[in-house]
């Protein structure tokens, strides 16, 4: 198996080469590139390797650019320092990713997956060799910083007012309507469902503790144990119903509060 390593950290290259040798003596590193430009040049002047181990973040930009500048006819396994949960969606048949620091068993699994894919494509000349185009586009979209809601336009008497998200302490539902309260204890009706709000709000700042509550970290003044392995929050400004972290949310809530 001929492998090209695309990585701009010398120590990471050394570790990859050693791990490859430990896993598979037949794995041959035929090239090393440390930049987009260097990778494009290598691909244009050498036979396509069987597999490319490619870091997403290189010194001269994201490695996705390589695919628009050179024909990639190899299987690709991305290596990345991005959060594992943000990338779970990208474990598809044509590609894999490895989370840094790369573990021996994860690399072995990726090589096994490559061999299985190679067998699937071996007798089908109508398909490009382990194409990664669709996934590259999806990765680019997913890894771009997401724009979260910055303000809400709401009714206030006979007027419409714009409220910055930074002024909002929490969202809650009474079973019929959804509301939010501001830090200075103003209450407004919001014309979105809790599910819709979950996609609009920055998860670093807001957490959905239950079906009825979405709280900002700044609004939490106290946390108490509550029966049923739940948590009871004391919010500011005060709310006229109990703000309870549901049992299935408790572990995620504690991780969120500890960030």
N, C-alpha and C positions, 0 to 999 in steps of 0.2 A: 504494500500500500504506500503510494507516494503522497507526501503531505507537504503543503505550503503553510508556514506559520506567518500570520500577519499580526504583529504585536510590537509596540514601541517601548516596552519595558524589558530591559536586558535580563533582569532576574526572572521575570515571568517566562521568557523564552527558554532559559536554562531549565527551569522547573518543568515546562511542558515537554522538552526534549527528553529529560530524564524519566518522566512519568510515562511517556510513549514507549520508551525502551523497556521499562519494567512491565508494561502491559502487553506489548506485542513486538517481538524481535523483528518481525517482518515489516514494521512501520519504518519508513525511510523519510526523513526530513530532507526534501530536495531544494528547499529555498526558504529564506526568511526576509520579510519586508517589514519596515517599521513606519510606513506612511502610505497615504492614498497614492501619491505620485509614484512611489517606489513599487507598490503593488501593481498598479496599472502597467508600468514598464516591465515588470517581471512577467506578467500574464501575456503581454504582447510579444515577448521574446523567448518564451519557453513553452514546452508542451503542457497541456492542462494536467494538473495533478489529480489524483483520485479524490482528495479531500483538502479543504482549506479550513484551518482553525483561525478565525478572524475576530480580533478585538473590535468592539463597536466604536470606542472612543480612541482615535489616533491623534498624533501631535498636530496634524494639519486638517482635522475635522472628523466627521462621522464616516465610518467605512462604507456606508450605503452608497456614497458617491462613486465608489469603484464600479458599481454595477451599471451606471450610466456612461462610464467612460471606457469600459472594456467588456468583452464577452466572457462571462464566467460559465464554464462548462463543467464545473466540479461541484460536488456536494460541499455544503458550507455548514460549519458549526460555529455559531457566534460565541465569543467569550465576553462577559460583561460584569460590571460591578453594580448594575442596576438592581433594585429591589426584586427579590424572587417572585413576590406576589404580582408585580406589575407585568411579569413576563410569562406567567403560566399559560396564557392563551396561545403562545407561540410554539408549543410543542406539537408540531404537525408532522405529517409523514415525510415532507421533503427537506426538513431542516431541524436542527436542535440548537440549544444554547447551553452554555456552562456558566454557572455563577462563580465569580472569583471570591476567594481563592479556590482554584480548581482542585477538586478532590479526585483521587485515583479512581474510585469506583464510578464517579460520574463520567470521567473521560472514557473508561472502559465501556460503559453503557452507550456512549455516543458512537464509539467505533463499531460496536455490535449493531447499532441501528443503521449505520452506514452500510454495513455488509448486507443487511436484510433489504435495504432499499436498492442496493446495486443488483441484487438477485431479481427483484421485482421488475426492474427496468431493463434488464440484460437483453431480453428478446423482443423488445418493443422499440422499433426505430422511429415510430411516429411521435414519440415523446422526447422533449429536450432532456438532456442528462440531468436529472435531479434538479429541475428548475427551481430557483428561489425568488423569482421576480415578484410574485404576489405577496410573499411574506415580507420581503424587503419593504414594499410599499406600506404594508400594515404596520411594521415596526416603526417606520418613519412617522406615521400618523400618531401611533401610540406614545412614542417617546418625545413628541413635541410638547412643550409645557402647555397644560390645559388652562383655558381661560374660564375662571369661575365668576359667578354673579357678583357684581360690585354694588348694586343698589336695587331696590324694589319700588315700583310706583304703586301707591295705595291710596284709597279714599280716606279723606279726613273731613267729615261733615259734607259740605257741598263742593269741596275742592279735591284735587289730586296732589299728593306730596311725594317727593322722592326721598327715600330713606337709605342711607349708606349701610351696607352689610356690617361695617365696623361698628355701627351703633346698635346692632341687634344682639340681645342677650340670649334669646331662645325662641323656638317655634313650638307651638303645641296645638292640639286638636281637642274640641269638645264633643267629637263624634259627628257633628254636622258641618262645622266650619273650621278652617285652620287660621291661626293667628300667630303674630309674633309680638314680643315685648321688647322695647328698647331699653338701653341702660338707664334712662331717666324715667322708666316705668310708664311709657306710653304704649297703648295696645292698638294693634291694627289687624284687620282682616287681610289675609293673603290669598290670592286666587290661584294657588297651586296645591296639588296633593303632596303628601309627605314623600311619596316615591319620587315625584318630580323634583322636589327640593333637594333630595339626596344627590341628584346628579348636578345640581347647580352650585352647591356650597363646597368650599374648600375643606377637605377632610382633615387638614391640619388644625383647623379652627373649630369645626362643628362635628358633633357625633350624634347619631341617632340612637338614643338609649332604649327606645321602645316604639311601638306603632304610633304613639301619640306625642312623642317628645323628640325634639332635635335641639341640642344644647351647645352653646359656645363654651369653650374652656374657661373663658374669663368669668362666666356667670356662675360657676360652681364654687360655693363658699365652704361647704362641708359635705363629707361623704360618710354615710352610716351603713353598717350591716343591717340587712332586712331579712325577714323570714323567707324561706323558700330559696335560700342561696342567692338572693337578690341584693341590690344596693339602693338606698334611699338618698337622694341628693337634696341638699338645701341650696336653693338658687337665689341669686340676687339680680333684679328685684324679686321680691317674694311672689310666689305663684299660689293660686287658690286650689290647686289639686296636687296630689303627690307625684313627684318626679322620680319614678322608680326605674332603675336599670334592669331590664328583663334578664332572666337567668341565662339565656343563650348569648346575651351580649356582654356579660360581666367580664370575661377574659379579655375580649377585644377592647373593652372600655378601659380596663386597667393598663393595658399596653399603650393605648392612646394617651392616657393621662401621664404616663411615665416617659413620653417622648421629650 
